Amino acid sequence: MKVAIDMGVSTGHTPATLDLEELLATRLLVQGNSGSGKSHLLRRLLEQSAPWVQQCIIDPEGDFTTLSERFGHQVIDATRTEAELTRIAGRVRQHRVSVVLNLEGLDVEQQMRAAAAFLGGMFDADRDFWYPVLVVVDEAQLFAPSAAGEVSDEARKLSLGAMTNLMCRGRKRGLAGVIATQRLAKLAKNVAAEASNFLMGRTFLDIDMARAADLLGMEKRQAEQFRDLARGHFVALGPAISRRPLPVTIGAVETSARSTSPKLTPLPEAPVDAAELIFTADPEEATRPVVRRTPPPPPPSTNELLAQLSRSRPEAEPVPQTLFPEIDEAEREREIDAIMVELLGDPDASFRTVAVLYQDFLVRCRIRRVPGEPPALPLFKRKLAVARVAPDEEIKQSDGWQQALSLSETLTDDVQGVFLVLAQAALTGAPCPSDATLARLYGTHSASRARRLLTWFEERGLLVVRLDFRNNRVVAFPDLGAETAAGDPNGPDALVEGRDAAE
């Protein structure tokens, strides 16, 4: 069945249509500077195709949530765990519901992780649910950046992998990617290259104009026309639109975005006492937190980088022979373990950053004259997690504890200590630690973060949390065949309480 989507008008006021079936097979890339009408174009496409195909919109600014009022799209708030978003995406494909994933309010890294989890759930849906879905990603350069930015490498890899799967392998699973970006230079090339249909809007930078002209098969001298395009005017090319570059003016839409372009409005009349209005504090302002974001440091200039590269490397100095007697490796490890115990004896050690603890550790090693190179930071983090538990020799030699250490190696450094404390309590049959104890081990004063960490462990199948009839918590470890005794989750920090009693 051929469905022609009315996108607006072309040269000579002839209708500009888009073959929906061909679009599902060949994907679409929209490019244009801010204010060129990209979101208006996407909204026109979504509104015109809503009766014919299931839709999923990855919306970083919350602009497309208004589609729910007119076309029945279900809005999904992305402030959920990644596992929950993945499961929701699977049910979206199963029940063929059109949705808007609202990422508004999350920082960039959280948006990338949430979008990756949701797209991964749609991509990994069972074969029985591979129905056609139009997947629209606005501001695609956020989720498939061409270069590393201020986000972590892990978040970038997750998001880029999900976008690559959508554009490269999604067709056989019924996923048709429609991506919009402000700048082609900021979008990963392997993601942009998979689109066969293009709608190029207004752009001013030479590199973007040249790349847009190259994608449309135009000569370089024709690239200048992209500077002259008005808002809502695009040049289209692709099997679903036109076999030759075609000017298109996007038509009107039925819904509107929550955020609009700034409009000039008359200034208010001068108040009677303007000084009193701006210098007198509102009582409610005292309760509002003031958040100041520190701007990132400016990158080094090209001249500075060239100067650093041109400097001659100093010759390697000969390694001086140590003046201290050599000791065997076992004695050296005992010295390091003793320093770790001394380091964690500080009551505030749990609330100090790893970097600060590592510097303190290096100083103590020099004071003790521990020979050899000190442990590197990754090994120090591992030793720190184990030292915070300090099991006795019987538990340390047991198979259960060795298996717990193996499981902890699959976790990030900041949560290994909490996991090992819970595992030790299960192996010894001790009561489950309270939220305050777990929060201190995690390096925070927030009990709610400790509870979320337990949920995170449970979602990964490492443990099972249950409450007895007295609302005391029990944590079971299926892989270890052990569980803790019942413990009060609202109890005090047992370690701090025990230290205070000893003092």
Beta strands, then each sheet from edge to edge (+ up, - down):
strand 1: 4-10
strand 2: 15-19
strand 3: 28-31
strand 4: 54-59
strand 5: 74-77
strand 6: 99-102
strand 7: 133-137
strand 8: 175-181
strand 9: 197-200
strand 10: 233-238
strand 11: 242-250
strand 12: 464-467
strand 13: 473-477
strand 14: 482-483
sheet 1: 2+ 1- 11+ 10- 9+ 3+ 8+ 7+ 4+ 6+ 5+
sheet 2: 12+ 13- 14+
end
